[in-house]
């Protein structure tokens, strides 16, 4: 590597041939840059890489021009590979011309000559290996002459002087000779190590400031001795670690500023303690991580960005725990899970989106209860008539069992008050039902408001909940946020919100700017219900009427296009009030109508209204200025404007899963921070830190694409220089 090729991706003043005292320079430089760019980390999606098969890539290497070359695993046999251009954030496909086996490589290392030497995994037994010449972008085959087994190596580490790349033995661990690549000659050199290690021994390694390459134990984790390579003597040294680990414990690691090598827990992830190697004392230290939601093998690498250690997720761990916490109120079983469907009773799908909340009251003995509470509050300052709305599945199974849910609210997230009465699971008519619970006036005008759902089991059937939001009576943005359109018959909804209309000509709305039009002029037959999404209260009210403006015209007298007023207490089961209002009238114009509701609509905590439009293929129907009144008192009104109706959404959640398996360790406080991520592919290749502070995750499984984590770190060094402190992937 020439000292004249510094560029923006180089550590300033780094010179080829320097010793590993360059650690001090790198640490100092990183600290300086970190102070310039420390922000809150977040995870962001990038455009998909198309047509990736399972196990496509396993590792990546950042070149000095800002390209991250992906290391091919299963994709090795494809004619094209990819690199990520970190300058543009795009994934570029290129033809490589190499002949490889599947699962060819696992990791790579950038040498001072700008070659990325790919670390042979199953390619180890082939006569040729490959490197990528980053100055030309070409993939070059070379004859290595090494005798290796399948799945030989996983990862490699460059020595401080840049002359050797020590390959990290996985299945080669049981063989008497291991290998390094001499970067000055390009030859592969075998050496006798004298170590006693097992199959699948190590995955990845980290170079410490003392010149030792500490190998990261995979299956070796359960053996009493681990190993490091002393780069000053070339010897492999066994040391007793004293750690209690499981098989396939760790995959990769990274060095922090204190000389600790944090290892990425794979199968060790579910254990209560993880480990780091203190390179100052040579000891292995167990620490309690406190992460409670891990359920399987999880992390595949660690990437350091300043004082943050980002753990790279391998498996999908889906959870809503960043938004909700399940609390045991009584009994011993939480019973909360997030499912796409369920049984007992059978629910084929969520009400909205993909996932629903399930409370396992089928298996929980009677009297036990669990509160599902919102972790982050929202504000109701300046708001009133706060309603908690949600979809609740009612089933006809087990009529004798009163499994139920109650809506609760709190201003501090600790002390909870129940609003209204419980919503029972049992109903002779099964299905998703929309519910709305008005909170008491104490929930109004609060700087912080929490909501919760208290599930109580009667040892009956499971309870399901979805699609929750909180609204108030301030204006919603669009009629679509306030009204639900339902196809009752036929195949065309036919509802639009317009300022004027034709067939017949309606020059303007009755009130304000917009009207509702049902396109019965073009619909041969059919009906559409326009219903309120969120209910209102008629408690203490009598003599209810639904008042509205209706446009009548003299066209198509033999085609009785019409509208009916309907009402409901659950938003699902509808009753027609009175008779239909016909569109046809010899006298054309806007007419005001008033439909009395029956006494069953009175004194209801939740009351919905709807307009059922019915086409007979005549002229269009137009409606405006709807109200529900009790005498002179208006209980609810909507002119179908963009800013004058109840139902503004203050908060909402459809209980969709998010990947919260992304973590970082803040080494200044030794605390873990969860990161809520987008739904993108996990990685077996870890993450690569770019000069922009983005950590690009290496896509391994499925064709969902790739992503980066904005680490909040700003730097302009090449992370593969000299000590390679942050590139510890395979």
C-alpha positions in Angstrom: 0.0 0.0 0.0 1.5 3.3 -1.0 1.5 6.1 1.4 0.7 8.5 -1.4 -2.7 6.8 -1.8 -4.1 8.3 1.3 -7.4 9.7 0.0 -10.5 10.3 2.1 -10.8 6.7 3.0 -7.4 6.4 4.6 -6.3 7.0 8.1 -4.3 10.3 8.0 -0.5 9.8 8.2 -0.7 6.0 8.1 2.4 4.6 6.5 3.0 1.2 5.0 5.1 -1.0 7.2 4.2 0.7 10.5 3.9 -1.5 13.5 0.8 -2.1 15.5 1.3 1.0 17.5 -1.0 2.4 14.8 -3.8 1.4 17.2 -3.2 4.5 19.1 -3.5 6.6 16.0 -6.7 4.8 14.9 -8.3 5.1 18.3 -7.4 8.8 18.6 -8.7 9.5 15.1 -11.9 7.6 15.7 -12.6 9.5 18.9 -12.1 12.8 17.2 -14.4 11.9 14.4 -17.0 10.5 16.7 -17.4 13.8 18.5 -18.3 15.4 15.2 -21.0 13.0 14.3 -22.7 11.3 17.2 -26.4 10.8 16.6 -29.1 8.3 17.4 -28.5 5.0 15.4 -31.3 3.9 13.1 -31.8 1.2 10.6 -32.8 2.0 7.0 -33.9 0.0 4.0 -32.1 0.1 0.7 -33.4 -1.1 -2.7 -33.6 -4.8 -3.1 -30.9 -6.9 -4.6 -32.9 -9.0 -7.0 -32.8 -12.7 -7.5 -30.8 -13.7 -4.4 -31.0 -17.3 -3.4 -30.7 -18.5 0.2 -27.1 -18.2 1.5 -26.0 -15.9 -1.2 -23.2 -14.0 0.5 -21.1 -14.6 3.6 -19.1 -11.5 4.4 -18.0 -8.4 2.7 -14.9 -6.2 2.4 -14.6 -2.5 2.0 -12.2 -1.4 -0.7 -10.4 2.0 -0.7 -12.7 3.3 -3.4 -15.8 2.9 -1.1 -17.1 -0.3 -2.7 -18.0 -3.2 -0.4 -17.4 -6.4 -2.3 -19.7 -9.2 -1.2 -18.1 -12.5 -0.5 -20.0 -15.3 -2.4 -21.2 -18.4 -0.6 -24.0 -20.2 -2.3 -24.0 -17.5 -5.0 -20.4 -18.4 -5.9 -21.6 -20.6 -8.7 -23.7 -17.8 -10.3 -22.2 -15.9 -13.2 -22.7 -12.6 -11.5 -21.9 -11.3 -8.0 -22.5 -7.9 -6.3 -20.8 -5.0 -4.7 -22.3 -2.1 -2.7 -21.2 1.3 -3.8 -21.3 3.2 -0.5 -20.8 6.5 -2.3 -24.3 6.1 -3.8 -25.9 3.4 -1.6 -26.6 1.2 -4.7 -26.0 -2.4 -5.2 -24.1 -3.2 -8.5 -24.1 -6.5 -10.2 -21.0 -7.6 -12.1 -19.8 -10.6 -14.1 -16.7 -12.2 -12.5 -15.7 -15.0 -14.8 -14.6 -17.2 -11.9 -15.2 -21.0 -11.6 -16.3 -21.8 -8.0 -18.1 -24.4 -6.0 -21.2 -23.6 -4.0 -20.4 -22.3 -0.5 -17.1 -21.3 -1.9 -16.0 -18.5 0.5 -16.6 -17.2 4.0 -15.1 -13.8 4.4 -12.3 -11.8 2.8 -9.4 -9.5 3.7 -8.1 -6.4 1.9 -4.3 -6.6 1.5 -2.0 -3.5 1.1 -1.8 -4.3 -2.6 -5.5 -3.5 -3.0 -6.4 -7.2 -3.5 -9.2 -8.7 -1.5 -8.2 -12.3 -0.8 -11.4 -14.4 -0.4 -11.2 -16.9 2.5 -11.8 -20.5 1.2 -14.6 -22.4 2.8 -15.8 -25.2 0.5 -13.5 -23.8 -2.2 -10.6 -24.8 0.0 -10.4 -28.2 -1.7 -10.4 -26.8 -5.2 -7.1 -26.3 -7.0 -7.6 -22.6 -7.4 -8.7 -19.8 -5.1 -9.6 -16.2 -5.9 -8.9 -12.7 -5.1 -10.6 -9.5 -6.3 -8.3 -6.8 -7.7 -10.1 -3.7 -6.5 -8.1 -1.5 -8.8 -9.6 -3.1 -11.9 -12.7 -4.8 -10.4 -11.6 -8.2 -11.8 -11.7 -11.6 -10.1 -8.4 -13.4 -10.4 -7.9 -17.2 -9.9 -4.6 -18.4 -8.4 -3.1 -21.8 -7.7 -2.5 -22.1 -4.0 -1.0 -25.6 -3.5 -2.5 -26.0 0.0 -3.9 -29.2 1.3 -7.2 -28.4 3.0 -10.5 -30.0 3.9 -14.0 -28.9 3.0 -15.3 -25.9 5.0 -11.7 -25.2 5.9 -11.7 -21.6 7.0 -14.1 -18.9 8.1 -12.5 -15.4 8.2 -9.0 -14.1 8.0 -7.0 -11.4 9.8 -4.2 -9.2 8.4 -1.1 -8.9 10.5 0.0 -5.5 11.7 2.8 -5.3 9.1 0.4 -6.2 6.3 2.5 -9.1 5.1 0.3 -12.1 6.2 -3.4 -13.0 6.2 -3.9 -15.7 8.8 -6.9 -17.8 7.9 -9.2 -18.7 10.8 -9.7 -22.5 11.0 -13.2 -24.0 11.1 -13.1 -27.6 9.9 -9.4 -27.2 9.2 -9.1 -27.0 13.0 -8.5 -30.7 13.3 -5.8 -30.8 10.6 -2.2 -30.6 11.7 -1.4 -27.7 9.3 -3.1 -24.4 9.0 -2.4 -21.6 6.4 -1.7 -18.0 5.9 -1.5 -16.0 2.7 1.7 -14.1 2.1 0.5 -10.8 0.7 4.0 -9.8 -0.6 4.3 -12.9 -2.8 0.7 -14.0 -3.2 1.6 -17.5 -2.0 -0.3 -19.7 0.5 1.9 -21.0 3.3 1.2 -24.0 5.4 2.4 -24.0 9.0 2.2 -26.6 11.8 0.3 -25.1 14.7 0.4 -27.8 17.4 -3.1 -26.8 18.6 -5.8 -29.3 19.7 -9.1 -28.2 18.3 -12.3 -29.7 17.1 -14.3 -29.7 13.9 -16.2 -26.3 13.4 -13.6 -24.9 15.8 -13.6 -21.1 15.1 -15.5 -18.5 13.1 -13.7 -15.2 12.8 -10.8 -13.6 14.7 -9.8 -10.3 16.1 -6.4 -8.7 16.2 -5.5 -7.2 19.5 -3.0 -4.3 20.1 -0.5 -6.7 21.5 -0.3 -8.4 18.1 -2.3 -11.5 19.1 -5.1 -12.7 16.8 -7.8 -14.1 19.2 -9.8 -16.8 17.4 -13.6 -16.6 18.1 -14.8 -20.0 19.4 -17.7 -21.7 17.6 -17.7 -25.4 18.5 -14.4 -24.9 20.3 -16.4 -22.9 22.8 -17.2 -26.0 24.9 -13.5 -27.0 25.1 -11.5 -25.9 28.1 -8.8 -24.3 25.9 -9.1 -21.7 23.2 -6.3 -20.3 21.0 -4.7 -17.1 19.7 -2.1 -16.6 17.0 1.0 -14.6 18.1 1.8 -12.6 15.0 5.3 -11.7 16.3 6.4 -15.4 16.4 3.8 -17.1 14.2 3.0 -19.6 16.9 -0.5 -20.7 18.0 -1.0 -20.5 21.7 -3.6 -22.4 23.8 -5.0 -20.7 26.9 -7.5 -21.8 29.5 -10.5 -19.5 29.5 -12.8 -20.7 32.3 -15.9 -19.7 30.4 -19.1 -21.8 30.3 -20.4 -21.8 26.8 -22.7 -23.9 24.5 -21.7 -25.4 21.2 -21.6 -23.0 18.2 -21.4 -20.2 20.8 -19.9 -17.3 18.9 -19.5 -15.9 15.4 -17.1 -13.0 15.0 -16.1 -10.2 17.3 -14.8 -6.7 17.5 -12.3 -4.8 19.7 -13.4 -1.8 21.7 -11.2 1.1 22.9 -10.4 -0.6 26.2 -8.9 -3.6 24.6 -12.0 -5.8 25.0 -13.0 -8.2 22.3 -16.7 -8.6 22.4 -17.9 -11.8 20.7 -21.1 -12.0 18.8 -23.4 -14.6 20.5 -24.9 -17.1 18.1 -26.1 -20.2 20.0 -24.8 -18.4 23.1 -27.4 -15.8 22.5 -30.1 -17.5 24.7 -27.7 -18.0 27.6 -27.9 -15.5 30.5 -24.3 -14.5 30.2 -22.1 -13.6 27.2 -18.4 -13.1 27.1 -15.6 -10.8 26.1 -11.8 -11.3 25.9 -9.8 -8.8 27.9 -6.7 -8.5 25.8 -4.9 -6.5 28.5 -5.1 -9.3 31.1 -5.7 -12.3 28.7 -8.8 -13.3 30.6 -12.2 -14.2 29.4 -14.9 -12.3 31.2 -18.6 -13.3 31.5 -21.2 -10.6 31.7 -24.9 -10.5 32.1 -26.6 -8.9 29.1 -30.2 -8.6 30.4 -31.8 -9.1 27.0 -35.0 -11.1 27.6 -36.6 -11.7 24.3 -34.0 -13.9 22.5 -35.4 -17.3 21.6 -32.7 -18.9 19.3 -29.3 -18.6 17.7 -29.1 -15.0 16.8 -25.9 -12.9 16.0 -23.3 -13.5 13.3 -20.9 -10.7 13.8 -20.1 -7.4 15.5 -19.2 -4.1 13.9 -17.6 -1.3 15.9 -18.5 2.3 15.2 -16.7 4.5 17.7 -17.9 3.6 21.2 -20.8 1.5 19.9 -20.6 -2.2 19.1 -23.3 -3.2 16.6 -24.5 -6.8 16.8 -25.4 -8.2 13.3 -28.6 -10.3 13.4 -28.7 -13.7 11.6 -32.1 -15.1 12.4 -35.3 -13.2 12.3 -36.5 -12.4 15.8 -40.0 -10.9 15.4 -41.4 -9.0 18.4 -43.4 -6.0 19.3 -41.6 -5.5 22.6 -40.3 -2.1 21.6 -43.9 -0.9 21.7 -45.7 -3.1 24.1 -44.9 -4.8 27.4 -46.9 -7.8 28.7 -47.4 -7.6 32.5 -48.6 -10.4 34.7 -51.4 -8.9 36.8 -52.6 -12.2 38.3 -51.6 -15.8 37.9 -48.3 -17.1 36.4 -48.7 -17.2 32.6 -48.4 -14.1 30.4 -50.0 -15.9 27.4 -49.4 -13.1 24.9 -48.0 -13.9 21.4 -48.2 -12.3 18.0 -49.6 -14.6 15.3 -50.7 -14.3 11.7 -53.5 -16.9 12.3 -54.6 -19.1 15.1 -56.9 -21.9 16.3 -59.3 -22.4 19.2 -61.1 -20.6 17.8 -59.9 -20.6 14.2 -58.9 -17.1 13.0 -57.6 -17.2 9.4 -56.0 -13.8 9.4 -55.5 -10.6 11.2 -58.1 -7.9 10.9 -55.5 -5.5 9.5 -52.1 -6.3 8.1 -50.4 -9.6 8.9 -50.3 -10.0 12.7 -52.7 -10.0 15.5 -52.4 -10.2 19.3 -53.3 -13.6 20.8 -54.1 -14.2 24.5 -53.9 -17.9 25.2 -57.0 -18.1 27.5 -57.7 -21.6 26.1 -54.7 -22.9 28.2 -54.7 -20.4 31.0 -56.7 -21.2 34.1 -59.6 -19.1 35.1 -58.9 -15.8 36.8 -55.5 -15.2 35.5 -54.9 -11.8 33.7 -52.3 -10.1 31.7 -52.0 -6.4 30.9 -50.6 -5.5 27.5 -49.4 -1.9 27.9 -48.1 0.7 25.5 -44.5 1.5 26.3 -44.4 5.0 24.9 -47.1 7.6 25.8 -48.7 10.1 23.5 -50.2 13.5 24.2 -53.8 14.5 24.5 -53.0 18.2 25.2 -55.9 20.3 23.8 -57.9 17.1 23.0 -61.2 15.8 24.3 -63.5 12.9 23.8 -60.6 10.4 23.7 -61.6 7.0 22.3 -59.6 3.8 22.2 -60.7 1.9 19.1 -59.7 -1.7 18.3 -60.7 -4.8 16.4 -61.9 -7.7 18.7 -62.6 -11.2 17.5 -65.8 -12.7 18.9 -66.3 -16.4 18.7 -69.3 -18.7 19.1 -67.3 -21.3 20.9 -67.8 -21.9 24.6 -70.8 -19.7 25.5 -70.3 -20.4 29.2 -66.8 -18.9 29.3 -66.4 -15.2 29.8 -62.8 -14.7 28.5 -62.6 -10.9 28.0 -60.6 -7.8 27.6 -60.8 -4.4 29.3 -59.5 -1.0 28.1 -57.3 0.8 30.6 -55.5 4.1 30.7 -52.8 5.8 32.8 -50.9 9.1 32.9 -47.7 7.5 34.3 -47.7 4.0 32.9 -47.8 2.6 36.5 -51.3 3.3 37.9 -54.1 2.0 35.7 -57.8 2.8 35.5 -60.3 0.7 33.6 -62.6 2.5 31.2 -66.1 1.2 30.7 -67.0 -2.5 30.9 -65.3 -5.6 29.6 -65.6 -6.8 26.0 -66.4 -10.5 26.1 -65.0 -13.0 23.6 -68.2 -15.0 23.2 -70.8 -13.9 20.6 -73.2 -16.2 18.8 -72.2 -14.4 15.6 -68.5 -14.9 15.2 -66.0 -12.6 13.5 -63.9 -9.5 13.8 -65.9 -6.7 15.4 -64.8 -3.0 15.7 -65.0 -1.7 19.3 -64.6 1.8 20.6 -64.2 2.8 24.3 -64.6 6.4 25.3 -62.2 7.3 28.0 -63.3 9.5 31.0 -62.6 13.2 31.0 -59.5 12.6 33.1 -57.8 11.3 29.9 -58.3 14.7 28.2 -55.6 17.3 28.0 -52.8 15.1 29.3 -49.2 15.6 28.4 -48.6 11.9 28.6 -51.3 9.2 28.2 -50.7 5.4 28.1 -53.3 2.8 27.1 -53.4 -0.9 27.8 -55.5 -3.9 27.2 -56.2 -6.2 30.2 -56.9 -9.7 29.2 -58.6 -12.1 31.7 -59.0 -15.8 31.1 -62.0 -17.9 32.1 -60.3 -21.0 30.7 -62.5 -20.8 27.6 -61.1 -20.0 24.2 -58.4 -17.8 22.9 -58.8 -14.0 22.6 -57.6 -12.0 19.6 -57.2 -8.3 19.2 -55.9 -6.1 16.4 -55.9 -2.7 14.8 -55.9 -0.4 17.8 -55.9 3.4 17.6 -56.8 6.4 19.8 -58.8 9.2 18.4 -60.3 12.5 19.6 -62.9 14.8 18.1 -60.5 17.2 16.4 -60.5 17.3 12.6 -59.3 14.3 10.6 -57.4 15.0 7.4 -59.6 13.2 4.9 -63.0 11.6 4.7 -61.2 8.3 4.1 -59.9 8.5 7.6 -63.4 8.8 9.0 -65.5 6.7 6.7 -65.3 3.0 5.8 -66.5 1.9 2.3 -68.0 -1.6 2.2 -69.1 -3.5 -0.9 -72.5 -4.9 0.1 -73.5 -6.2 -3.3 -72.1 -5.9 -6.8 -68.5 -5.2 -7.6 -68.0 -1.4 -7.7 -67.7 0.8 -4.6 -68.5 3.9 -6.7 -67.8 6.4 -3.9 -65.9 9.6 -4.5 -65.6 13.0 -2.7 -66.1 15.9 -5.2 -66.7 19.6 -5.3 -69.3 19.2 -8.1 -70.8 16.4 -10.2 -72.6 15.5 -13.5 -75.4 13.1 -14.4 -77.2 15.0 -12.9 -75.4 18.4 -12.8 -74.6 19.4 -9.2 -72.8 22.7 -9.3 -71.6 22.7 -5.6 -71.8 20.9 -2.3 -74.7 21.7 -0.1 -72.4 22.8 2.7 -68.7 23.7 2.4 -66.6 22.4 -0.5 -67.1 18.7 -0.9 -70.0 16.2 -1.3 -70.2 12.5 -1.4 -71.1 11.0 -4.8 -72.2 7.4 -5.5 -71.8 6.6 -9.2 -75.1 4.9 -9.8 -75.1 6.3 -13.3 -72.4 3.8 -14.2 -73.3 0.9 -11.8 -75.8 -1.4 -13.4 -76.7 -2.9 -9.9 -75.1 -3.0 -6.5 -74.9 -1.4 -3.2 -72.2 0.3 -1.1 -72.2 1.1 2.6 -70.4 4.3 3.7 -70.1 3.9 7.5 -68.3 5.7 10.3 -65.0 4.2 11.3 -65.2 5.5 14.8 -68.3 5.7 16.9 -69.7 8.4 19.2 -71.7 8.2 22.4 -75.5 8.6 22.8 -75.4 7.9 26.6 -78.2 9.9 28.2 -79.6 11.1 24.9 -83.1 10.5 23.4 -85.0 11.3 20.3 -82.1 10.7 18.0 -82.2 11.7 14.3 -79.8 11.4 11.4 -80.1 14.6 9.4 -78.4 15.0 5.9 -78.6 16.9 2.6 -79.7 14.8 -0.3 -79.7 15.8 -4.0 -82.9 14.9 -5.9 -83.3 15.1 -9.7 -85.8 14.5 -12.4 -83.8 12.1 -14.6 -84.4 8.4 -15.0 -87.7 8.3 -13.2 -88.0 4.6 -13.6 -84.7 3.8 -12.0 -85.0 4.2 -8.2 -81.5 4.8 -7.1 -81.7 5.5 -3.4 -80.0 5.7 0.0 -80.9 4.1 3.4 -79.9 5.3 6.8 -78.4 2.5 9.0 -77.1 2.3 12.6 -75.0 -0.1 14.6 -73.6 -0.5 18.1 -70.5 -2.5 17.0 -69.7 -1.3 13.5 -70.4 -4.8 12.0 -74.1 -5.6 12.4 -76.3 -2.9 10.7 -80.0 -2.1 11.1 -81.9 0.1 8.5 -83.9 2.9 10.0 -87.0 3.9 8.2 -87.4 3.6 4.5 -85.2 4.5 1.6 -84.7 8.0 0.2 -85.1 8.0 -3.5 -82.9 10.1 -5.9 -85.8 10.8 -8.3 -87.9 13.8 -7.8 -89.6 16.0 -10.4 -88.3 19.0 -8.5 -84.5 19.0 -8.7 -82.2 20.3 -6.0 -80.7 19.8 -2.6 -83.2 18.6 0.0 -82.7 18.2 3.8 -83.8 14.9 5.2 -84.2 13.7 8.8 -84.4 10.1 9.8 -85.5 9.1 13.3 -83.5 6.3 14.9 -85.3 3.8 17.1 -84.9 3.8 20.9 -82.4 1.0 20.6 -79.9 3.6 19.4 -80.3 5.7 22.5 -78.1 5.5 25.6 -75.3 3.7 23.7 -71.6 4.1 24.6 -70.7 3.3 21.0 -73.0 4.3 18.2 -72.2 4.1 14.5 -74.2 5.4 11.6 -74.0 4.6 7.9 -75.5 5.4 4.5 -76.3 2.4 2.3 -76.3 3.6 -1.4 -78.2 1.3 -3.8 -78.0 1.6 -7.6 -80.7 1.0 -10.1 -78.6 2.3 -13.0 -80.1 5.7 -13.1 -78.4 9.0 -12.3 -75.7 9.6 -9.7 -76.6 10.0 -6.0 -75.1 13.0 -4.0 -75.2 13.4 -0.2 -73.7 16.0 2.1 -73.8 17.6 5.6 -74.6 14.6 7.8 -75.4 15.1 11.5 -76.8 13.0 14.4 -78.9 15.1 16.7 -80.8 14.7 20.0 -83.3 17.5 19.8 -81.3 20.7 19.4 -78.0 19.0 20.5 -75.6 17.8 17.8 -73.9 14.6 18.9 -71.8 14.2 15.8 -71.4 15.9 12.4 -69.5 15.5 9.1 -69.7 17.7 6.0 -67.2 15.4 4.2 -64.7 18.2 4.2 -61.0 17.7 4.5 -60.8 19.3 7.9 -64.1 19.4 9.8 -65.0 16.1 11.4 -64.3 14.0 14.4 -61.8 11.1 14.6 -58.3 12.5 14.4 -55.9 9.6 15.1 -53.6 10.5 18.0 -51.9 7.1 18.0 -52.3 3.8 16.2 -50.8 0.3 16.1 -51.7 -2.7 14.0 -49.4 -5.0 16.1 -47.2 -5.7 13.1 -43.9 -7.3 13.9 -40.7 -5.4 13.6 -37.2 -6.9 13.7 -35.8 -5.7 17.1 -32.9 -8.2 16.9 -30.6 -5.3 16.1 -28.6 -4.3 19.2 -25.7 -2.1 20.0 -23.6 -2.0 23.1 -22.7 1.4 24.3 -19.2 0.8 25.7 -19.2 4.1 27.6 -21.9 2.9 29.8 -21.8 -0.9 29.1 -25.5 -0.9 28.3 -27.3 -2.5 25.4 -29.8 -0.6 23.3 -32.4 -2.2 21.1 -33.0 -1.0 17.6 -36.3 -1.3 15.9 -35.5 -2.2 12.3 -37.2 -2.5 9.0 -38.3 -5.9 7.7 -35.2 -6.8 5.7 -32.9 -9.8 5.3 -30.8 -10.9 8.3 -27.1 -11.5 7.7 -24.6 -14.3 8.2 -21.9 -12.0 6.8 -22.2 -9.4 9.5 -22.0 -5.7 8.8 -19.3 -3.4 7.2 -18.7 0.1 8.4 -18.4 2.6 5.6 -16.8 6.1 5.9 -20.3 7.7 5.9 -21.1 5.9 9.2 -23.4 3.5 7.6 -23.0 -0.2 8.5 -24.0 -2.1 5.5 -25.4 -5.5 6.4 -24.3 -8.4 4.1 -27.4 -10.2 2.7 -27.3 -13.9 3.3 -30.8 -15.4 3.2 -33.8 -15.0 0.9 -34.4 -12.4 -1.7 -35.7 -9.6 0.5 -32.9 -7.2 -0.2 -30.3 -5.5 2.0 -30.1 -2.6 4.4 -27.8 -0.4 6.4 -27.7 0.9 9.9 -26.9 4.5 10.3 -24.5 4.2 13.3 -24.3 7.9 14.1 -20.5 7.7 13.6 -18.7 9.8 11.1 -15.2 8.8 10.0 -13.1 8.7 6.8 -10.7 5.8 7.5 -10.4 2.5 5.8 -11.5 -0.1 8.3 -9.4 -2.8 6.6 -6.1 -1.0 7.2 -3.3 -2.4 9.4 -5.0 -3.9 12.4 -8.4 -4.5 10.9 -10.0 -3.7 14.3 -13.5 -3.5 13.0 -13.6 -6.0 10.2 -14.1 -9.2 12.0 -16.5 -10.9 9.8 -16.1 -14.3 8.2 
